[in-house]
Amino acid sequence: MLKSMIIAISTYSRIPMPRFEWKEKDMRYILCFFPIVGIIIGVCEVGIFYLMEKLGFQPVTKAAVLTILPMIINGGIHMDGFLDTVDAKSSYASKEKKLEILKDPHTGAFAIIFGMVYILTYFAFSNEITAETILFLAMCHPFSRILSALSLAVFSKAKKDGMAAAFSTAAPGKVKWILITELILYVGILLYLSLPYGIIILAAGAAAFIYYRLMSYKEFGGITGDLAGFFLQICELAILISVVITSKLPHP
């Protein structure tokens, strides 16, 4: 289990971890520990936000930090999946051709365009985050990773090779039940902290998850690691936007 946690953190983040030779048995519970990276990102976001708040930084600076911090910690692995997926989706080619585009190391025009749109949108809405809402933004990171890991455990794969297939194949059947347990615990904590924010965050995450499932099967014939990264990015953006909109609504 410890080795699975180390592999999960070293794979999905830039956090230094002990090095050792990976064996299939060490990869069995990687997906269960994927949300830990989200917890680390969330804790860093809250801590740095409050520090910057105390030091008197302007909202625009805090927004820039909130935008780049997740990518600094995770090394941009999920944004890479987002960009590859956007390129493939924008080709309007066959499923087979789209899967080839996902593996293409070259960056297409649509990846650059929608990458800029994503960053600017995330930055703009991060500018609206306050000391009262930073916790709910931070909680999107473990949530998106629980759902992403769950999809890798239960959804059909578009390819028999690749990281998604490898991690899914190595995972025993009980991994999905561990992830479901993590999801139930997360939902309970979130709703305990705030019913209005909890409901809107869960709704945004569920909408992104449903879209991810439908789009992946229709356009790619299943999911891949890149598609899981694409989902994680749109899920976190959807939750950010939902949290900001909720904060603007009148509360009783």
C-alpha positions as CSV (number, residue, x, y, z in Angstrom):
1,M,0.0,0.0,0.0
2,L,2.8,2.4,0.9
3,K,4.5,1.8,-2.5
4,S,1.2,2.4,-4.2
5,M,0.9,5.8,-2.5
6,I,4.5,6.7,-3.4
7,I,3.9,5.8,-7.1
8,A,0.6,7.7,-7.1
9,I,2.2,10.9,-5.7
10,S,5.3,10.6,-7.9
11,T,3.2,10.0,-11.0
12,Y,0.6,12.7,-10.6
13,S,2.8,15.4,-9.0
14,R,6.3,16.9,-8.9
15,I,6.6,16.2,-5.2
16,P,9.9,14.4,-4.5
17,M,9.4,10.8,-3.5
18,P,11.6,7.8,-2.8
19,R,12.7,6.0,-6.0
20,F,12.4,2.2,-6.5
21,E,11.7,-0.3,-9.2
22,W,7.9,-0.4,-10.0
23,K,6.4,-3.9,-9.9
24,E,2.8,-4.7,-10.9
25,K,1.9,-5.6,-7.3
26,D,3.0,-2.2,-6.2
27,M,0.6,-0.5,-8.6
28,R,-2.6,-2.2,-7.3
29,Y,-3.9,0.7,-5.2
30,I,-2.5,3.7,-7.0
31,L,-5.9,5.0,-7.9
32,C,-7.0,5.0,-4.3
33,F,-4.1,7.4,-3.4
34,F,-4.6,9.7,-6.4
35,P,-6.9,12.0,-4.3
36,I,-4.0,12.6,-1.9
37,V,-2.4,14.8,-4.5
38,G,-5.6,16.9,-4.6
39,I,-5.5,17.2,-0.8
40,I,-2.0,18.5,-0.9
41,I,-2.8,21.0,-3.6
42,G,-5.9,22.2,-1.6
43,V,-3.9,22.6,1.6
44,C,-1.2,24.6,-0.3
45,E,-3.9,26.8,-1.9
46,V,-5.5,27.7,1.4
47,G,-2.3,28.2,3.2
48,I,-0.7,30.4,0.5
49,F,-4.0,32.3,0.0
50,Y,-4.3,33.3,3.7
51,L,-0.6,34.2,3.8
52,M,-1.0,36.5,0.8
53,E,-4.2,37.9,2.3
54,K,-2.3,38.7,5.5
55,L,0.6,40.3,3.6
56,G,-1.8,42.5,1.7
57,F,-1.5,41.1,-1.9
58,Q,-4.0,42.3,-4.4
59,P,-6.7,40.0,-5.7
60,V,-5.1,39.8,-9.2
61,T,-1.9,38.4,-7.7
62,K,-3.7,35.9,-5.6
63,A,-5.7,34.8,-8.7
64,A,-2.5,34.3,-10.6
65,V,-1.1,32.1,-7.9
66,L,-4.3,30.1,-7.6
67,T,-4.2,29.5,-11.4
68,I,-0.6,28.3,-11.6
69,L,-0.2,26.6,-8.3
70,P,-2.0,23.3,-9.2
71,M,0.0,23.0,-12.4
72,I,3.3,23.7,-10.5
73,I,2.5,20.9,-8.1
74,N,1.1,18.4,-10.6
75,G,3.6,19.2,-13.3
76,G,1.0,20.1,-15.8
77,I,0.2,16.4,-16.5
78,H,-3.6,17.0,-16.5
79,M,-3.4,20.1,-18.6
80,D,-1.4,18.1,-21.1
81,G,-4.3,15.7,-21.3
82,F,-6.7,18.6,-21.7
83,L,-4.7,20.1,-24.6
84,D,-4.3,16.7,-26.4
85,T,-8.0,16.0,-26.0
86,V,-9.1,19.4,-27.4
87,D,-6.8,18.9,-30.4
88,A,-8.3,15.4,-31.0
89,K,-11.9,16.6,-30.5
90,S,-11.4,19.6,-32.8
91,S,-10.2,17.3,-35.7
92,Y,-13.7,15.9,-36.2
93,A,-11.9,12.8,-37.5
94,S,-12.7,9.1,-36.9
95,K,-12.3,7.5,-33.5
96,E,-9.1,5.8,-34.6
97,K,-7.6,9.1,-35.9
98,K,-8.6,10.9,-32.7
99,L,-6.7,8.3,-30.7
100,E,-3.7,8.9,-32.9
101,I,-3.9,12.6,-32.3
102,L,-3.9,12.0,-28.6
103,K,-0.5,10.4,-28.9
104,D,0.9,13.0,-31.2
105,P,3.6,15.0,-29.4
106,H,3.0,18.0,-31.6
107,T,0.8,20.8,-30.3
108,G,-2.1,21.9,-32.6
109,A,-3.7,25.3,-33.0
110,F,-6.8,24.3,-31.1
111,A,-4.8,23.2,-28.1
112,I,-3.1,26.6,-27.9
113,I,-6.4,28.5,-28.4
114,F,-8.4,26.6,-25.9
115,G,-5.5,26.4,-23.5
116,M,-5.5,30.2,-23.4
117,V,-9.2,30.3,-23.0
118,Y,-9.0,27.9,-20.1
119,I,-6.2,29.8,-18.3
120,L,-7.9,33.2,-18.8
121,T,-11.2,31.9,-17.6
122,Y,-9.7,30.2,-14.5
123,F,-7.7,33.3,-13.7
124,A,-10.7,35.6,-14.1
125,F,-12.9,33.5,-11.7
126,S,-10.0,33.0,-9.3
127,N,-9.9,36.8,-9.0
128,E,-13.4,36.5,-7.3
129,I,-12.3,34.0,-4.7
130,T,-12.3,35.4,-1.1
131,A,-11.3,34.2,2.3
132,E,-14.8,32.8,2.7
133,T,-14.7,30.7,-0.5
134,I,-11.1,29.6,-0.8
135,L,-11.8,26.4,1.2
136,F,-14.5,25.4,-1.3
137,L,-12.2,26.0,-4.2
138,A,-9.5,23.9,-2.5
139,M,-11.9,21.1,-2.1
140,C,-12.4,20.7,-5.8
141,H,-9.0,19.1,-6.2
142,P,-9.5,15.9,-4.2
143,F,-13.1,15.7,-5.6
144,S,-12.0,15.8,-9.2
145,R,-9.3,13.2,-8.5
146,I,-11.7,10.8,-6.8
147,L,-14.0,11.0,-9.8
148,S,-11.1,10.7,-12.3
149,A,-9.8,7.7,-10.5
150,L,-13.2,6.1,-10.3
151,S,-13.6,6.5,-14.1
152,L,-10.3,4.8,-14.6
153,A,-11.5,1.9,-12.4
154,V,-14.9,1.4,-14.0
155,F,-15.1,3.0,-17.5
156,S,-14.2,1.1,-20.7
157,K,-10.8,2.0,-22.1
158,A,-10.3,3.2,-25.6
159,K,-6.9,1.6,-25.8
160,K,-5.3,-1.5,-24.3
161,D,-2.0,0.2,-23.7
162,G,-1.1,3.5,-21.9
163,M,-1.0,4.6,-18.3
164,A,-4.8,4.5,-17.8
165,A,-5.0,0.9,-19.0
166,A,-1.9,-0.1,-17.0
167,F,-3.2,1.3,-13.7
168,S,-6.7,0.0,-14.3
169,T,-5.5,-3.5,-15.2
170,A,-3.3,-3.7,-12.1
171,A,-6.1,-2.5,-9.8
172,P,-8.1,-5.2,-8.0
173,G,-11.9,-5.1,-8.0
174,K,-12.2,-3.7,-4.5
175,V,-10.4,-0.5,-5.6
176,K,-13.7,0.9,-7.0
177,W,-15.4,0.3,-3.7
178,I,-12.5,2.1,-1.8
179,L,-13.0,5.0,-4.2
180,I,-16.8,5.0,-3.7
181,T,-16.1,5.0,0.1
182,E,-13.8,8.0,-0.4
183,L,-16.5,9.7,-2.4
184,I,-19.1,9.2,0.3
185,L,-16.8,10.5,3.0
186,Y,-16.0,13.6,0.8
187,V,-19.7,14.3,0.2
188,G,-20.4,14.0,3.9
189,I,-17.6,16.4,4.8
190,L,-18.6,18.9,2.1
191,L,-22.3,19.0,3.0
192,Y,-21.4,19.3,6.7
193,L,-19.2,22.4,5.9
194,S,-21.9,24.1,3.8
195,L,-25.1,22.8,2.4
196,P,-25.4,25.5,-0.4
197,Y,-21.8,25.3,-1.5
198,G,-21.8,21.5,-1.1
199,I,-24.8,21.0,-3.4
200,I,-23.5,23.3,-6.1
201,I,-20.0,21.7,-6.0
202,L,-21.5,18.2,-6.2
203,A,-23.8,19.3,-9.0
204,A,-21.0,20.9,-11.0
205,G,-18.8,17.8,-10.5
206,A,-21.6,15.4,-11.5
207,A,-22.4,17.4,-14.6
208,A,-18.7,17.4,-15.7
209,F,-18.5,13.6,-15.0
210,I,-21.6,12.8,-17.0
211,Y,-20.3,14.9,-19.9
212,Y,-16.9,13.2,-19.7
213,R,-18.5,9.8,-19.9
214,L,-20.8,10.5,-22.8
215,M,-18.2,12.4,-24.8
216,S,-15.4,9.9,-24.3
217,Y,-17.6,6.9,-25.4
218,K,-19.1,8.7,-28.3
219,E,-15.9,10.3,-29.7
220,F,-13.2,7.9,-28.6
221,G,-14.9,4.6,-27.8
222,G,-13.8,4.8,-24.2
223,I,-11.4,6.7,-21.9
224,T,-7.7,7.2,-21.9
225,G,-5.2,8.9,-19.5
226,D,-5.5,12.1,-21.6
227,L,-9.3,12.1,-21.4
228,A,-9.1,11.6,-17.6
229,G,-6.8,14.6,-17.5
230,F,-9.3,16.6,-19.7
231,F,-12.1,15.7,-17.3
232,L,-10.1,16.7,-14.2
233,Q,-9.4,20.2,-15.7
234,I,-13.0,20.9,-16.8
235,C,-14.3,19.5,-13.5
236,E,-12.2,21.9,-11.5
237,L,-13.1,24.9,-13.8
238,A,-16.8,24.0,-13.5
239,I,-16.5,23.9,-9.7
240,L,-14.6,27.2,-9.5
241,I,-17.2,29.0,-11.6
242,S,-20.0,27.4,-9.6
243,V,-18.4,28.5,-6.3
244,V,-18.0,32.1,-7.5
245,I,-21.6,32.3,-8.8
246,T,-22.9,30.9,-5.5
247,S,-20.9,33.5,-3.6
248,K,-22.7,36.3,-5.6
249,L,-26.2,35.0,-4.8
250,P,-28.1,36.4,-1.8
251,H,-27.9,34.2,1.2
252,P,-30.5,34.0,3.9
